[in-house]
Amino acid sequence: MIHFDRVTFAYDERPVLRDVTIDIPEGEFCLLVGSTGAGKSTLLRSINGLVPHFTGGTMTGEITVAGRRVRTSSPADLADAVGYVSQDPLAGFVTDDVELELAYTAEQLGLPQATMRKRVTEIVDLLGLADVRGRTLAALSSGQRQRVAIGAALVAGPSALVLDEPTSALDPGAADEVLSALHRLVHDLGVTVLLAEHRLERVVQYADSALLLRDGTVTAGGPGAVLADSPVAPPVVHLGKLAHWPGPPVTIREARRHAAPLRERLAGERPPQRAPVAAGSPLLETGAVAVDYSRVRAVDGVDLAALRGERIALMGRNGSGKSSLLWALQGTGRRSAGTVRIDGVDPSSLRPGRRRTVAGLVPSEPADLLYAETVRAECEGADRDGDAPSGTCAKILADLVEDVDAGAHPRDLSEGQRLALALAVTLTAAPPLLLLDEPTRGLDYPGKASLATRLRGLADAGHCVIVSTHDVEFVAEFASRVVILSDGRVVADGPACRIVSASPMFAPQVEKILPGWLTVAEVAAALGADDDR
């Protein structure tokens, strides 16, 4: 179905793909694995001709999809053969409404209206979009937009579907729904699916095969063999290596079959307690905070208190009100009712410059904070805006991440570098309350572990850090406390281990195998072994 024959591609003489030869058969669910910046998006975009027809660059070799040569076909020509879903669904939308967006591709292909209506209805049912079918795209959560983008790609009835991190904006339940739908497409309709995803723990159980992209070359094989040799792998693989399980296993089910002896070894051990924060006056206090949009109540009477030094994960399904609450806490966002006090001050009453010194927020798209032409100019602007000594932002950035080119455009940075720059810009104003909205999108496992370490350091230095996230493995690494929202209300609030252990949806992989333990590092420490990561 998808065939690469000695494909090499370079941007401005910088090789990204080197002599790649792969064959993905019809009806295969194939997982593309690789570190951040390895070139996964480039490989995916080459399948429908976006690379190099729209991106530029130099390509040699041949790519065919369903027997059609990509080199001599435009992306429009291949629309009925290859459906493509990018990391950023907003970038691909061309209309304002859900139903119009789903129908757009079918209209461009000239399908009869009866066929179009039938396909749109089928996609709505398949992806669980019935409740948002009549809404505008602007009114949807990021996860709902992601599902609409997948639906729009499917309406054309392609024989191959290529997806770039399709679950990155989805809560665990919604991700399972989308992946189950893709699984049905593969097994019931014979659609070939090639999917790149950093949250491998969500996807690997569905995969028939895997590709590892490293240093421009591709290694193909079964998911277990590929992940065993990959620099990025889900926690269950690292746990299997630590315990010397054969394989190692790549799914929870496989791991449980080997786990009994390890449970016995850990029977007399207890995970290290995450250090409690010393009692004191709350840095943040809210009372009955409410946020309304038109006829929708996004946040409904939230009471929350937080101390300096706390590391809080804010979790919940898509549309539960997490982002709205963060913006209300920061003071820039809408607040319909209730009170917010940070060190006794309502941030919404402050001018923007002063507000940044009280509460800093890194949005789900860090680039939204970046407006200068170079990293150097961005840091200099942050120093001026934060009334900080010259070089403050650059020093913070250097502490967060190494080897960032000061002359590079911020939008040319990797996901991790761009996040670090936005975080440095925010920290330049030294706000005691730091808020981050889905900061792990686009980060691989080492990147997320590094971010968790940095945020723990900020909390230890006296900041209160609140992170809104769907990433349960990041929560296991980072959080000392978890707050879960549902329909805009707090439904659970307590120590991270207790809250995530009580919820199969929000429990990390290690806890599902070894109840009470959250991370591989905790298990390794108890065994007196080294974590192989």
N, C-alpha and C positions, 0 to 999 in steps of 0.2 A: 504493500500500500504506500508506504513512505520509504524512499530509497535515496541514500546519499552515496555517491560514487567519487571518492578521492576529492572531497570538497575542502578547499582552503579559502579563508576569508581574512581580510585585513582592513583596518581603518587607518588611513595615512601611514601605511607600511608597518602598522602595529598589528601583528598576527593575533587573531582571536580563535579561529578554527584552523587546525593543521591536518590536512590529508585525512579527513573524516570519511569513513565508509561504514554505513549502518543500514540495516534493513528492518523495518517495523511492519509485521504482517497485518493483514486485515483482521479486525476484531480484537486487537491487542490493547491492553491497558498498560502503557509504558510510563515509567517514572524517570524524569531527568533530574539527576543529582549533581550538585557542585557547590563550591564555596561562593560567597558573595563576590561578584565581579569576575566569575570564571568564564562568562560568555553564554550563559543559558538563554537569556532573552534574545541574543543574536541568533543562536541556533534555531530557536522557535520561530522567529520572524523570517528566517530564510525559507521556511517551508511554504509560506503563502506569498513570497516574493517581496515583502516589505524590505527585506535585506536581499540585494542591495538597491532595488529599484527606487526606494524613497530615502534610504539612509546614506547612500553613497558607499564608497569602499570598493575593494577589488576582490572578485571571487573567481576561482577556477574550479573545475569539476562539474558534476551534474547532479541535480536534485529532481526527482520525479515523484508525483503524487497521483495515485490511481492511473499510472501510465502517462500522465501529462507532464511535460517539461516545464519546470518553474522558470527557467531562464528566459523562455520565449513567451511567458504569460504574465500579465499584470495581476496584482492582488484582486482586482475586480473580476478578471477572467476566471480566477480560481475560487471565487466566493461560494460556488455551489459544490466545490470539492473539499475546501479547507475552511473550517470555522476557526476564528482566532479571537481569544479573549486576553486582553493585556492586563498588566498589574493595576493600572489606573482606569477603572471603568468610565469615569467622567470624561476622560480624554477621547473615548470612542463614541460617546452619545451624540446624536445629531438632531434629536427632537427634545421636547420638554415633558412629554407624558409617557407613562409606562407602556400603554397599549400601542401608541404610535411608534415608539422605539422598537417594540417587538415586531411590528408589521413592516418597518421601513425596508429591511433587506428583501423581504418578499415582494414589496412593491417595485424595488429596483430590478428584481429579476423578472418582473412582468407576470407574476403568478395570478391566476384568476382569483376574484374576490372570495369565492366560496372556499377555495383551497387555502387562501391566506387566513380566513377566519378560523378554519379547522386547525391549521398549524399553530396559530397563536393560542387557541384554547388548549391544545394539547401541551404546549410549552408551559402555559400558566399552571396547569394541573401538575405537570411533571416537577416543576421547581417550587411549588407552593406559593405562587404569586397572586392567588385569587383575591386576597384581602387588600392588595395594593394595585390591582389592575387599573382602577380608575383614577389613581393619584398622579401627581406630578413627580418627576424625578428629584426635584429639589426638596421634596417633602420626605424622601426616603432616608433611612439610615444607610451607612456605608455598606453594610452587609446585604441589605435589600437591593442596593444598586448593583452589587456584584452579581447577584442572581439574575437581575434583568439583563446584564451584559452577557451572561452565559446563554440566557434564553434568546437574545437577539442573534447570537452566533448560530444557534440551533435551528432557527426558523427556516433557513435556506435548505435544510436537509443535507448537510455536508456528510461525506463519507469519512472524513478525518476531522478531529477536533483538537486544536492546540491551545493549551491554557497556561498562562504565566501567573503562578501563585494565585489560583482562584479562590482559596479559602483564607487568604491573609487577613481579610476584613470581617470574617465570619466568626460567630461564637461557636463553641464545640458542637452544639446541637444542629445549628444551621449548616455547619461544615459537613456533618455526617449526612444530612439530607441531600446536599449537593453531590457529594461523592457517591452516595447510593444511587442517585439519578444517573450519574455518569456510568456507574457500574451496570445499570440496566441498559443504557445505550449500547455498551460494549457487548453484553451477553444476549440481549434480545434483538438488537437491530444490526449488530456487526460493525458498529462505528469504531474506528481506530482512534484512541485517545492518547495523546502525548502531553504530559503534564509536568511542569516544574514547580516545586514547592519546597520552602525552607522548613515548614512544620511537618517533617517526615513522619512523625508519630501518628499523624492523622491519616496519611495517604497510603503508607506502605502495605497495609493489609489488603488493599484493593488491587495492587499492582501485579501483573503477570510477569513483567520484566523490568529491568532498570538500565539506565545509561549513566555512566559517571564521566562528567566533563572536567578534565584537569589539565592545566597547561596546554589547552587547545586541542587535546586529543580525547577521544571517546573510547571508553571500555564498556562493553555490553555483557549482560549476564542476568542471572536470576537476582531478585532483590536482596536475598541474603548474602550471596557472594559479592555483589557490588558494594553493599553497605559495610561489609566486613573490612573492605579495603579503602573505604571512603574517608576523607578527612572530616566530613560532616555526617553524623548518624544520630538517630534518636537515642534517648537514654537507655532503652531496653537492650540495644546492641552493646553499649558500654558496660551495662550491668552483666550481660552474658559473657563478655570478655573478662571482666573482673572475677566472675565466679567460675570461669573456664567451662562454660556450657558449650556443648557441640553446636556448631552452626556459624556464628552465634544466632540465637533466635531473633526474629525481627518483629514479632507480634506478641501481645500480652498473652494470648492463648498458648503459644509455643513456650514462652518463658515460664508460665505457671507449671507446666509439666516437669520443669527441671528445678523448681524453686524450693521444694520441701527440705532438702539438706541445708540450703542456705538459711531458711527460716529457723531451723534447729540451731545453727551456729549463732544466730542473732538473738536467740530466745532470752539470753541473760543480759543483753545489751539494750541500751536506750539511745534514741537519736539525741544529739546535743540540743539542748534547749536554746531557742533563739533568744538572745539577751533581751529581757524586758526593758522598756524605757523607764527611766527614773520618774517617779511621780512629780508633778508640778502643775503650774497653771497651764491650761491648754493654750497652744499657739492659735489654733483655729477652733472657732465655735460657731455653729449654725443653729438656727431655730426655725422649724417649719418652712424650709425653703421650697418654693414652688416656681416652676417655669412652664408657661403656656405658649403654644404656637397655634394661632387660629383656634380651632376647636379641640386641639390635642393637648393634654396635660403631660408634659414630658418628665417633670420632676414634681412629686406630690408629697409635700410635707416632710422633707428630710431633716432630721436632727443628727448632727455629727460633731464630734469633738476630737481633736488630734493634738499630740504633743510634739515638741521638737525631738528629733531623733527617731520618730516613727517612720516605718516603711510600709505603706498601705497600698494594697492592690484593690482596685475598684473593678468588680466583675459583674457579669450579667449578660443576658441575651442581647442581640442586636435590637436597638430601639427601646432599651430599658431605661435610658436617660443618663447614661454615664457621661457622655460628652457635654450634654446640657448642664449637668451638675458641675463639671469642671469649670466651664466658662462662667457659671454663676458664682463659683467660689473665687475665681480670679477677679471678677468685678466688671469685665468687659461685656460679658454675655447678659442675656435677658434674665431678669428675676421678677416674677409676678407678685410674689409675696414672701414673707419670712425675713430673717436677719442673717447676715454673715459678718463675723468679726475676726480679724487677724491682728493679734496683739492689741485687741480692743478697738481696731479701726475698721470701718466698713470700706472695703477697697473700691466699691462703685462710686463712692463720694470723692475719690481722689482723681487728680489729673493723670493722664496716661503715663507721663514720665515718673511721677511719684508712685503710681500703682505698680510699676515694674520693680520697684525696690521692696515691695511688700509681698507680691505673689507673681511668680513667673510661670507661664504656660507654654509648653512646646506642643503644637497641634499635631494631629495625625499625619498631616503633610508638612514636615519640617521646612520645606522650601517656601511655605507661605510666610515665614519670618525673614526670608533672605531676599534682598532686593538689589544689592550692589553687584558690580561687574566682576569683582575678584574677591577671593577669601580675605586678602589683606584689607581691602576697602570695607568689607563687612565687619571685620574686627575693629578697625578704626572708628567706624560709625557706632558700634556698640559701646566703645569707650566714651565717645562724646555723649551719646544718649544716656548712658548710665552714670555720667559725671565721674568716671573712673580714671585712674592714672593711665597714661599711654602705655600700651603693651599688655594691659590686663587681660583682654579677651584672647589675644594671641597666646598668652601663657596658659590660660585655662584650656584652650584648644589643644595645645601641645601636651598638657597633662592627660587629656582625654583620649587622644589618638595620635599616633606617630605619622610622620612623613606626609603631611598635607601640604601640597604646593600652594604657597601664598598667592601666586599669580594665577591660579586656576579659577575658572568661573564656578560659583557654588553649585550650579545645576549639572556640572560635569563631574562632580564628585560621586563616589560610591554612596550607596544608601547609608552605610555606617558612618562615613565621613560627613555626609550632609547632616545626619542626626547629631553628630558630635559638634558640628559648627553651630547648629541652632541651639543646642544645649549650652555651648560656651557663650553665645550672644545673650541668652537668658540669664545665665549665672553672673555675667559681668555686673549686673545691677545688684547682685548679692541678696536676692529675695529669700527670706526665711522659709517661705512656703513654695515648693517646687511641684508643679503639676505637669504630667506627661500623658498624652492621649495616644494610645496604641504605638508606643515607641519601637516595638520590635519588628514591625513590617519591613520586609526586605533584608533582615539580618539572619545570618546562619547561626548555628549553635555556638561556635566560639564568639561570634559578635554579641550574642545575647548574654553569654556568661561574662564577657568583658563589661557590658553595660550594667549588669547586676552588681558587679564589683564596684564600679564607679558610683552607682547610686547608693550602695551601702556606705561607701566612704563619705559621700555628701551627708547622709543621715548621721553618721558618727561625728561629723564636724558641726552638727547642730541644726541642719535643715530638716524640715518635715517633707517627706517625699510621698506624693500620691500618684499612682500610675493606674490609668484605665487600660485594661487589656483583656483579650480573649486567650492569651497565650498561657496555658496552665503550667507548662514547663518553666517559663520565665518566672511565674509567680512562685514556684517551688524554690527557685534559686534566690529570689529577691525579697519576698515579703515576710514581714513579721506579723502582719495583721491583714485580714481579708474582709472587705465589705461587699456584699452582694446586693444588687438592685434588681427589682422586678416591677415592671409597670410604674417606674418612677419612685418606688418606695424601697427602703432598706428592709430586707427580709432576713439577713444574717450578718453578724458582725462579731468578730472574735479572732483569736490566734490563728495564724495561717494553717497550721497542722490540723487543728480541730475542724475548721470550716471546710477545707478542701477534702479532708478524709470523709466527711459526712455526705459528700456529693459525688456520685459517679461521673457526672458531667464535668466537674471542675477538678477532679483528682488527677495528679500527674501519673506517668507510667510506673514509676518505682513504687508509689503507694498502692497501685492496683496489684502489684506482684508481692510486695512486702508491706503489709498494712502497718502504718505508723511511721514509715520512712518516706521522705520526700525526694531525695536526690541520690545519685550515685556516689557523690562525694561523701555524704553522711555514712553510707554503707562501707565505703572504702576506709574511712577513718575508724569505724568500729572494728573492721577486720585487720587493721594495721597494714593496709595495702595502699598502693598508689592508684589513684583514679587515672585510667589510661588516656583521658582527654588532655 
